[in-house]
Amino acid sequence: MFSTYQRLQRQRAEGEISGFTLIELLIVIVVLGILAAVVIFALGGITGKSAVAACQADGATVSTAISAFNAQNPGITVTQGALTASTEGGPYIQSWPSNGTHYIFKIVAGVLDVAVAPADKVSATSTFAAYGGPTACASVQ
């Protein structure tokens, strides 16, 4: 057994055997695991920020579509269908924004409303409030 060990050491020293030892491989795996943990921890808050930005962008898009509809159709109450259908000079918006895990927009009596969920999924039965601009999305998570 000792002779086999010496022969392998001699072959490795002469460059006949190449490869990594088990210890070297384990060290590399541990270092990669630590780096992955750091990256996952650093990116943890990004999804919440992106949900807020998406809510703000969707709210601005729908608000602009409502303004365009009201400018072209004075005296007519805007509805979700009027914005997305090709009637009355539309569509003002190609598709209705929806992100059911974070926020929902709807139009009630011509006013854009938004429901946000801090840590839950929102639904049609959630509490809606008038969308008053980007600050309405502050509690989206």
PEVEN-V796465 format. One record per pair of residues at least 6 apart in sequence whose ideal C-beta (glycine too) atoms are under 8 Angstrom apart, sorted by the first residue. I is the first residue (numbers start at 1). J is the second residue. D is the distance in Angstrom with one decimal. If there is no record, write none. Layout:
BEGIN
i=I j=J d=D
i=I j=J d=D
END
This chain:
BEGIN
i=8 j=17 d=6.7
i=11 j=17 d=4.7
i=20 j=28 d=8.0
i=48 j=140 d=7.6
i=48 j=141 d=5.1
i=51 j=99 d=6.9
i=51 j=101 d=8.0
i=51 j=102 d=4.3
i=51 j=103 d=7.5
i=51 j=140 d=5.0
i=51 j=141 d=6.7
i=52 j=137 d=5.4
i=52 j=138 d=7.1
i=52 j=140 d=4.8
i=54 j=99 d=6.0
i=54 j=102 d=7.4
i=55 j=99 d=7.2
i=55 j=102 d=6.5
i=55 j=103 d=4.7
i=55 j=114 d=7.3
i=55 j=116 d=7.0
i=55 j=136 d=7.9
i=55 j=137 d=3.5
i=55 j=140 d=4.8
i=56 j=134 d=4.3
i=56 j=137 d=5.0
i=58 j=97 d=3.6
i=58 j=99 d=7.4
i=58 j=103 d=7.7
i=58 j=105 d=6.5
i=59 j=105 d=6.8
i=59 j=112 d=7.3
i=59 j=114 d=6.4
i=59 j=131 d=5.2
i=59 j=133 d=7.4
i=59 j=134 d=6.9
i=59 j=136 d=6.6
i=59 j=137 d=6.4
i=60 j=134 d=7.3
i=61 j=93 d=6.5
i=61 j=97 d=6.8
i=62 j=83 d=7.4
i=62 j=93 d=6.4
i=62 j=97 d=6.5
i=62 j=105 d=5.7
i=62 j=112 d=5.7
i=62 j=131 d=7.7
i=63 j=112 d=6.1
i=63 j=131 d=6.9
i=65 j=83 d=5.0
i=65 j=92 d=3.9
i=65 j=93 d=4.2
i=66 j=78 d=5.3
i=66 j=83 d=7.0
i=66 j=92 d=7.8
i=66 j=107 d=7.5
i=66 j=110 d=7.9
i=66 j=112 d=6.1
i=68 j=92 d=5.2
i=69 j=76 d=7.9
i=69 j=78 d=4.9
i=69 j=82 d=6.2
i=69 j=83 d=6.0
i=69 j=88 d=7.4
i=69 j=90 d=7.4
i=69 j=92 d=5.2
i=70 j=78 d=6.3
i=72 j=88 d=7.4
i=72 j=89 d=5.2
i=73 j=82 d=7.8
i=73 j=88 d=5.6
i=73 j=89 d=7.4
i=76 j=82 d=7.6
i=76 j=88 d=7.3
i=77 j=109 d=6.9
i=77 j=110 d=4.4
i=78 j=107 d=6.2
i=78 j=110 d=5.0
i=79 j=107 d=5.9
i=79 j=110 d=7.9
i=80 j=96 d=6.1
i=80 j=106 d=6.7
i=80 j=107 d=5.1
i=82 j=88 d=5.8
i=82 j=90 d=6.5
i=82 j=92 d=7.8
i=83 j=90 d=6.4
i=83 j=91 d=6.8
i=83 j=92 d=4.6
i=83 j=93 d=4.9
i=83 j=96 d=7.7
i=83 j=107 d=7.7
i=84 j=90 d=7.0
i=84 j=91 d=5.4
i=84 j=92 d=7.7
i=84 j=93 d=5.8
i=84 j=94 d=7.5
i=84 j=95 d=6.9
i=84 j=96 d=5.8
i=85 j=91 d=6.3
i=96 j=105 d=7.4
i=97 j=105 d=5.9
i=98 j=104 d=6.5
i=98 j=105 d=7.7
i=100 j=121 d=6.1
i=100 j=122 d=6.2
i=100 j=123 d=7.4
i=101 j=117 d=7.4
i=101 j=121 d=5.1
i=101 j=122 d=7.5
i=102 j=116 d=6.9
i=102 j=117 d=6.3
i=102 j=122 d=7.1
i=102 j=140 d=5.0
i=102 j=141 d=7.1
i=103 j=114 d=5.9
i=103 j=115 d=6.6
i=103 j=116 d=4.8
i=103 j=117 d=7.2
i=103 j=122 d=6.2
i=103 j=137 d=6.7
i=103 j=140 d=5.5
i=104 j=114 d=7.1
i=104 j=115 d=4.9
i=104 j=122 d=5.0
i=104 j=123 d=7.6
i=104 j=124 d=7.2
i=104 j=126 d=6.8
i=104 j=128 d=7.8
i=105 j=112 d=6.3
i=105 j=113 d=7.1
i=105 j=114 d=5.4
i=105 j=131 d=7.0
i=106 j=112 d=7.9
i=106 j=113 d=5.4
i=106 j=115 d=7.9
i=106 j=124 d=8.0
i=106 j=128 d=6.5
i=107 j=113 d=7.1
i=108 j=128 d=7.2
i=111 j=130 d=5.6
i=112 j=130 d=7.1
i=112 j=131 d=4.4
i=113 j=128 d=4.0
i=113 j=129 d=6.4
i=113 j=130 d=5.8
i=113 j=131 d=6.3
i=114 j=128 d=6.6
i=114 j=129 d=6.5
i=114 j=130 d=7.9
i=114 j=131 d=4.5
i=114 j=136 d=5.3
i=114 j=137 d=7.2
i=115 j=122 d=4.9
i=115 j=126 d=3.9
i=115 j=127 d=6.1
i=115 j=128 d=4.6
i=115 j=129 d=7.5
i=116 j=122 d=6.7
i=116 j=136 d=7.5
i=116 j=137 d=6.5
i=116 j=139 d=5.2
i=116 j=140 d=4.8
i=117 j=126 d=6.7
i=117 j=140 d=7.6
i=117 j=141 d=7.5
i=118 j=139 d=5.4
i=118 j=140 d=7.8
i=118 j=141 d=5.1
i=119 j=141 d=5.8
i=129 j=136 d=6.8
i=130 j=136 d=7.8
END
